[in-house]
C-alpha cells in the first residue's frame, strides 16, 4: 500500500480508500465485514461512508452502511483507522431522513450525532458536506444556469462555525466538502481564513477516465490551496471494469439492478471505454487496473475511493496501487481522452 496525508494534518491515509455505499443492499453485513477485514489486512486504513447510504437511497435502508461498519468498528483499534462520513444536503427526496434538510446548526448536530451512534465511535476523522446547499452543478449536471429567484442564503461562515465547534468538542477532527465547485471550495477556504475557523481539508468529487472535469479548474485550487481530492466513481459505476462491454456483468451488478444510474453509460462513454479496453489489452493489464492506476497517479489526489460487491473485485481494485503507468501510456490515455473529453460529467 502507498500512503499520503490529509492535507494540512498529520493524519496518514492509504491512497486507496474503501468506499462502502453497497453495504445494506448489494452487500450483507457479513459481506461488509469480510471486505473491511481484507482491506485493512492489505494496508487500507481509510473508510468512507455517508448517512444516506446504502444506495440507491431508500427509507428502509438509510443508515445501513454506517450500522454495518459500526458493528465491525467496535471490535477494531479505532486509532489505527481513518473514518469519514457525510451529511446530506437539501433535496426533497431525502425528507425521510429529516424534514428540515440543509446545514443549519440543528441539522448538523442531529446528523453527526446519529452517524456517530450508528458507527459506534466517539468521533469522525473527516466529516463532509455531501453536496452544496445552493443551486449549482453536481451529479452529472453540465451547464450552470443561474436562478435569480433562488431562496438559498449565503451562510458559509455559519456552517463552518458549527463544524469548528465539532472540532473543538472532539466530535470530528477535520471537515471536507463533496460535489463542490471551485467557487464553493474557495468560499469555504476564504471564510475559514478570515474568521479563524477550521479549514476545509478535502474535496470528494468524481474523477475517472470518463470524467476529468476536476482538471479544468479545481485541480489548480487543490494544488495552490493544498486541498486533497478524494476521487469517487473511479470506475464509473463499474463501466471501466469492462464487464458491461463484454456482457460479463452479474445480475447483482449495480447497473443491472439500478439501470437509472446512467451517468457513465452514454454512447460517448461507450466509445471511450472501448478505446481504453483496447489500450489495456495492448498493455496486458485489466481495464480496471488501467483506470484505477490513472487516478492513483494524479498529483492532486489524496485517496482513490474504490468500491466492490465481490471479494474478487475488491482484491483487483486494491492491487491497482501496485500498477505504475509510464509517461508513454499516460500520453496515450490523453490522446483517447481528446476524442471525447469528459463524456460523463
Secondary structure, 3 states (H helix, E strand, C coil): CCEEECCCCCCEEECEEEECCCECCCECHHHHHHHHHHHHHCCCCEEECCCCCCCCCCCCCCCHHHHHHHHHHCCCCHHHCEEEEEECCCCHHHHHCCCCCCCCHHHHHHHHHHHHHHHCCCCEEEEEECCCCCCCCCCCCCCCCCCCCCCCCCCHHHHHHHHHHHHHHCCEEEEEEECCCHHHHHHHHHHHHHHCCCCEEEEEEECECCECHHHCCHHHHHHHHCCEEEEECCCCCCHHHCCCCCCCCCCCCHHHHCCCCCCCCCHHHHHHHHHHHHHHHHCCCCHHHHHHHHHHCCCCEEEEEECCCCHHHHHHHHHHHHCCCCHHHHHHHHHHHHHCCCCCC
